[in-house]
Amino acid sequence: MDSKDFIKRVEELKKLGGHPGFYDLLLQIAELHARKNHDYAQNQDPLSNLKWCANFDISPFKGVLVRLSDKWSRITELSKKEAMVASESIKDTLLDNAVYSLLAIILYEDEQAERQVQLTKPTKIKRP
């Protein structure tokens, strides 16, 4: 789905109900993902930066879970005190968390699909 179709779909969903701010946040999350993806990932693979952890024998899905745990740690601390880094407020961290949560779902589904492919491949029996 391209960005114009996405925006059109969000506008259609707004008409069904729900808090209007929710739909505005969906657009903010999409924009945040697009901007950060531009800065972090390679053009040919939008998840390339998340897949780097495979070089350390950590699945990309689990790598994102680590990033999510970092975000939750930050959220917990920011709920008790003000951020010293102005560009990393609790709202910014919650938006990052939302993006990582969605990316985790994508990576989880990719891993599950790959697991299914591996299960359906015929196994070769080695004979002595």
Buried (B, 14 or more C-beta within 10 A) or exposed (E): EEEEEEBEEBEEEBEEEEEEEEBEBBBBBBEBBEEEBEEEBEEEEBBBBBBEBEEEEBBBBBBBBEBBEBBEEBBEEBEEEEBEEEEEEBEBBBBBBBBBEBBBEBBBEBBEEEEEEEEEEEEEEEEE
